[in-house]
Amino acid sequence: MFFPELASNPRMLKMESEIKRQTNLLLDEVLSLSDHQDEINKIDNFLLTYIKSSTLVGSHSVEIRSAKGFEESCFALRKNNYINPESLSVFQFYQACTIIKETNKQKGK
């Protein structure tokens, strides 16, 4: 896992576990021609109801919040001497954010 600190949330771990179980059932259906449709449907229903739906329009939409979060992160990176955070790869960006978090934690900010 590239970003284990993002998966420390128990809800996310539960969801990941169910997705993995669903994937295994689907693979078993293909490979051994067995029928797991009832179990797969239960997992589908679980996943669809487990996550609160997000607002897709308006000033509090997922897209707007994501864009604001990205810009705030870029500002924090620039403030910590990262010249052009927009040019970083996703991995580099998350690593830089993690380094800044750890540094701030050590400084007691």
GURO-573700 format. One line per field, with one value per residue: residue in three letters; x, y, z of N, C-alpha, C, O, CB in turn. Coordinates in steps of 0.2 Angstrom, whole numbers, plus 2048, in hexadecimal, padded with zeros to 3 digits. Atoms other than C-alpha are relative to their C-alpha. Glycine has a CB too. Layout:
! GURO-573700
r = [ALA,...]
n.c1 = [X,...]
n.c2 = [Y,...]
n.c3 = [Z,...]
ca.c1 = [X,...]
ca.c2 = [Y,...]
ca.c3 = [Z,...]
c.c1 = [X,...]
c.c2 = [Y,...]
c.c3 = [Z,...]
o.c1 = [X,...]
o.c2 = [Y,...]
o.c3 = [Z,...]
cb.c1 = [X,...]
cb.c2 = [Y,...]
cb.c3 = [Z,...]
//
This chain:
! GURO-573700
r = [MET,PHE,PHE,PRO,GLU,LEU,ALA,SER,ASN,PRO,ARG,MET,LEU,LYS,MET,GLU,SER,GLU,ILE,LYS,ARG,GLN,THR,ASN,LEU,LEU,LEU,ASP,GLU,VAL,LEU,SER,LEU,SER,ASP,HIS,GLN,ASP,GLU,ILE,ASN,LYS,ILE,ASP,ASN,PHE,LEU,LEU,THR,TYR,ILE,LYS,SER,SER,THR,LEU,VAL,GLY,SER,HIS,SER,VAL,GLU,ILE,ARG,SER,ALA,LYS,GLY,PHE,GLU,GLU,SER,CYS,PHE,ALA,LEU,ARG,LYS,ASN,ASN,TYR,ILE,ASN,PRO,GLU,SER,LEU,SER,VAL,PHE,GLN,PHE,TYR,GLN,ALA,CYS,THR,ILE,ILE,LYS,GLU,THR,ASN,LYS,GLN,LYS,GLY,LYS]
n.c1 = [804,7FC,801,803,803,806,804,800,807,804,805,7FD,7FD,805,802,7FB,801,805,7FE,7FB,804,804,7FB,7FF,806,800,7FB,802,805,7FD,7FB,803,807,805,805,800,804,804,7FB,7FE,806,800,7FA,802,805,7FC,7FC,804,803,7FB,7FD,805,7FF,7FD,803,7FC,801,800,7F9,7FD,800,7FA,7FB,7FE,7FC,7FA,7FC,7FE,7FB,7FA,7FD,7FD,7FA,7FB,7FD,7FC,7F9,7FC,7FE,7FA,7FB,801,801,806,803,804,7FC,7FF,804,804,7FC,7FC,804,802,7FA,7FE,805,7FF,7FA,801,804,7FB,7FC,804,801,7FA,7FF,806,804]
n.c2 = [7FA,7FA,7FB,804,7FB,7FE,806,801,7FF,807,801,801,807,804,800,804,807,802,800,806,806,7FF,801,808,804,800,804,807,801,801,806,807,800,801,7FA,7FC,7FA,7FE,7FD,7FB,7FB,7FD,7FC,7FA,7FC,7FD,7FA,7FB,7FD,7FE,7F9,7FA,7FD,7F9,7FB,7FF,7F9,7FB,7FE,805,806,804,7FD,7F9,802,803,7FB,7FB,804,800,7F9,7FF,804,7FD,7FA,803,802,7FA,7FD,804,800,804,7FB,801,807,803,804,806,806,801,803,7FB,7FB,803,800,7F9,7FE,804,7FD,7FA,802,803,7FA,7FC,804,800,7F9,7FF,7FC]
n.c3 = [800,800,7FB,7FA,7FB,803,7FF,7F9,7FF,800,805,806,800,801,807,804,7FF,804,807,802,800,806,805,7FF,802,807,803,7FF,805,807,801,7FE,802,7FB,7FF,7FA,801,7FA,7FC,804,7FF,7F9,7FF,804,7FC,7FA,802,802,7FA,7FB,801,800,807,800,804,806,803,7FB,7FD,7FB,804,7FF,805,7FD,7FA,802,803,7FB,7FC,804,800,7F9,7FF,804,7FD,7FB,803,802,7F9,7FD,805,806,805,805,7FE,805,804,7FD,801,7FA,7FB,7FD,7FD,7F9,7FC,7FE,7FB,7FB,7FD,7FC,7FA,7FB,7FE,7FB,7FA,7FC,7FE,7FB,803]
ca.c1 = [800,807,7FF,7FC,7F8,7E9,7E2,7E3,7D0,7C6,7B8,7C4,7CC,7BB,7B6,7C6,7C4,7B3,7B9,7C7,7BA,7AF,7BE,7C2,7B0,7B0,7C0,7BA,7AB,7B5,7C2,7B7,7A7,79E,790,793,786,77C,78C,792,781,782,794,78D,77F,78B,797,789,782,792,798,78E,78B,794,78D,792,78C,78D,79B,79D,79E,7AB,7B4,7B5,7BB,7C8,7CE,7CF,7D8,7E5,7E8,7EA,7F6,800,801,807,815,81A,81B,827,832,82B,82C,81F,814,809,817,819,813,805,811,81D,80F,809,81B,81E,80E,812,824,81D,810,81E,829,81B,817,829,829,819,80F]
ca.c2 = [800,811,81B,811,821,824,812,814,818,808,80C,80D,7FC,7F4,7FA,7F4,7E3,7E2,7E7,7DA,7CD,7D2,7D1,7BF,7B9,7C0,7B8,7A8,7A9,7AB,79E,790,795,795,7A1,7AE,7BA,7BB,7BF,7CB,7D4,7D6,7DD,7E9,7EF,7F1,7FC,806,80A,80B,81B,82B,832,842,852,854,866,876,87F,870,863,855,85E,86F,867,85D,86C,877,869,867,87A,87B,86C,875,885,87B,873,884,88B,87D,880,875,880,878,86B,86A,862,854,842,83C,832,840,84C,840,83D,850,852,844,84B,85C,854,84A,85A,864,856,856,869,868,872]
ca.c3 = [800,7FB,808,818,822,817,81B,82E,82E,834,829,81A,81F,821,80F,808,810,808,7F7,7F8,7FD,7EF,7E3,7E9,7E7,7D5,7D1,7D8,7CD,7BD,7C1,7C9,7C1,7D2,7D7,7E4,7DE,7EE,7F8,7EB,7EC,7FF,7FE,7F0,7FB,80A,800,7F9,80A,814,80D,80F,7FD,7F9,7F3,7E1,7DD,7E6,7F0,7FC,7EE,7EE,7DF,7E8,7F8,7EF,7E5,7F5,7FF,7F0,7F0,803,802,7F4,7FE,80D,802,7FB,80D,811,802,7F5,7E6,7DA,7E3,7D4,7CA,7D6,7D3,7DE,7E8,7EA,7EF,7FD,803,804,80E,819,81C,821,82D,835,836,83E,84A,850,851,85C,850]
c.c1 = [804,800,7FC,7FC,7F9,7FB,7FF,7F9,7FD,7FB,803,802,7FA,7FD,805,800,7FA,801,805,7FC,7FC,804,801,7FA,7FF,805,7FF,7FB,802,804,7FD,7F9,7FB,7FC,800,7FC,7FD,805,803,7FB,800,806,7FE,7FC,804,804,7FC,7FD,805,803,7FB,801,802,7FC,804,7FF,800,807,803,800,807,806,803,804,807,805,803,806,807,804,803,806,806,803,804,807,804,803,806,805,800,7FE,7FA,7FD,7FC,804,802,7FC,7FC,804,805,7FC,7FE,806,802,7FB,801,807,7FE,7FC,805,804,7FC,7FE,806,801,7FB,7FB,7F9]
c.c2 = [806,804,7FD,805,802,7FA,7FF,801,7F9,800,7FF,7F8,7FB,800,7FD,7F9,7FD,800,7FA,7F9,7FF,7FE,7F8,7FC,801,7FC,7F9,7FE,7FF,7FA,7F9,800,7FE,806,803,806,803,804,806,806,803,804,807,805,803,806,806,804,802,807,805,803,807,805,801,807,805,802,7FB,7F9,7FD,804,806,7FE,7FD,805,805,7FC,7FF,807,801,7FC,803,806,7FE,7FE,806,803,7FC,7FE,7FB,804,7FF,7FA,7FD,7FB,7F9,7FA,7FF,7FD,805,805,7FD,7FF,807,802,7FC,802,806,7FE,7FD,806,804,7FD,800,807,802,805,7FE]
c.c3 = [800,806,806,805,7FE,802,807,803,800,7FB,7F9,800,7FF,7F8,7FC,801,7FC,7F9,7FE,800,7FA,7FA,800,7FE,7F8,7FC,800,7FB,7F9,800,802,7FE,806,801,807,800,806,805,7FD,801,807,801,7FC,804,806,7FE,7FE,806,805,800,7FF,7F9,801,7FC,7F9,7FC,806,803,805,7FC,801,7FC,803,806,7FE,7FD,806,804,7FC,801,807,801,7FC,804,806,7FE,7FE,806,803,7FA,7FA,7FA,7FC,802,7FA,7FB,803,7FE,806,806,803,804,807,804,803,806,806,804,804,806,805,803,805,806,805,803,806,7FD,800]
o.c1 = [809,804,7F6,7F8,7F5,7F5,7FD,7F7,7FD,7FA,800,802,7FB,7FC,803,801,7FA,7FF,804,7FD,7FB,802,801,7FB,7FE,803,800,7FB,800,804,7FF,7F6,7F5,7FE,7FE,7FD,7FD,804,804,7FD,7FF,805,800,7FD,802,804,7FE,7FC,803,805,7F6,807,801,7F8,80A,803,7FF,80C,809,800,80C,80C,809,80A,80C,80B,809,80B,80C,80A,808,80B,80C,809,809,80C,80A,809,80A,808,805,7F8,7F6,7FE,7FB,800,805,7F6,7FD,803,805,7FF,7FF,805,803,7FD,801,807,801,7FD,804,805,7FF,7FE,805,804,7FB,7F8,7F4]
o.c2 = [807,807,7FE,803,804,7FB,7F9,7FF,7F6,7FA,7FB,7F5,7F6,7FB,7F9,7F5,7F8,7FB,7F7,7F5,7FA,7FA,7F5,7F7,7FC,7F9,7F5,7F8,7FA,7F6,7F4,7FB,7FB,80C,800,80B,809,809,80B,80C,809,80A,80C,80B,809,80B,80B,80A,806,80A,804,804,80B,803,803,808,803,7FF,7FC,7F4,800,804,807,801,7FF,805,806,7FF,800,807,804,7FE,803,807,801,7FF,806,805,7FF,7F9,7FA,807,804,7F5,7F7,7F7,7F5,7FB,802,800,805,808,801,800,807,804,7FF,802,807,802,800,806,806,800,801,808,807,809,801]
o.c3 = [804,808,807,808,802,801,809,808,7FB,7F9,7F5,7FA,7FC,7F6,7F7,7FC,7F9,7F5,7F9,7FC,7F7,7F6,7FA,7FA,7F5,7F7,7FB,7F8,7F6,7FB,7FE,7FF,804,7FE,80B,803,807,807,801,802,808,804,7FE,805,808,801,7FF,805,80A,805,7FB,7F7,806,7F7,7FA,7F8,80C,801,807,800,803,7FE,803,807,802,7FF,806,806,7FF,802,807,804,7FF,804,807,801,800,806,806,7FA,7F7,7FB,7FB,7FE,7FA,7F7,7FF,7FD,80B,80C,80A,809,80C,80A,809,80B,80C,80A,80A,80B,80B,809,80A,80B,80B,808,809,801,7FE]
cb.c1 = [7FB,7FF,7FC,805,804,800,803,804,7FD,7FD,7FC,805,803,7FA,7FF,807,7FF,7F9,803,805,7FC,7FD,806,802,7FA,800,807,7FE,7FA,804,806,801,7FF,804,7F9,807,7FB,7FD,806,802,7FA,801,806,7FD,7FA,805,804,7FA,7FB,806,805,801,7F9,807,7FF,7FD,7F9,7FB,7FF,7FB,7FF,7FF,7FD,7FA,7FC,7FF,7FC,7FA,7FE,7FE,7FB,7FB,7FF,7FD,7F9,7FD,7FE,7FC,7FA,7FD,807,7FA,806,803,7FC,7FD,806,800,804,7FA,805,804,7FA,7FC,805,800,7F9,802,805,7FC,7FB,804,803,7F9,7FE,806,800,803,802]
cb.c2 = [800,803,806,7FC,806,801,7FA,804,805,7FF,807,805,7FF,802,808,802,7FF,804,807,800,800,806,804,7FF,803,808,802,7FE,806,806,801,7FF,7FB,7FF,7FD,801,7FF,7FB,7FB,7FF,7FD,7FA,7FD,7FF,7FB,7FA,7FD,7FE,7FC,7FB,800,805,800,800,807,7FB,800,7FF,807,7FF,801,7F9,801,804,7FC,7FB,804,802,7F9,7FE,805,7FE,7F9,802,804,7FB,7FB,805,800,7F9,7FF,7FA,800,801,801,806,804,801,7FA,7FB,7FA,804,801,7F9,7FD,805,7FE,7F8,801,804,7FA,7FB,804,802,7F9,7FE,805,802,802]
cb.c3 = [806,7F9,7FD,803,801,7F9,7FC,804,7FC,807,7FF,7FE,807,804,7FE,802,808,802,7FE,806,807,7FF,800,807,803,7FE,803,807,800,7FF,805,807,7FB,807,7FE,802,7FA,804,801,7F9,7FE,805,7FD,7FA,803,803,7FA,7FB,803,7FF,7FA,805,7FC,7FE,804,7FB,7FC,806,804,806,7F9,7FE,7F9,802,805,7FB,7FB,805,801,7F9,7FE,805,7FE,7F9,803,804,7FA,7FC,805,802,803,801,7FB,7F9,806,7FC,7FE,808,7FE,7FE,7FD,7FA,7FC,7FF,7FC,7FA,7FD,7FE,7FB,7FB,7FE,7FD,7FA,7FC,7FE,7FC,7FB,806,7F9]
//
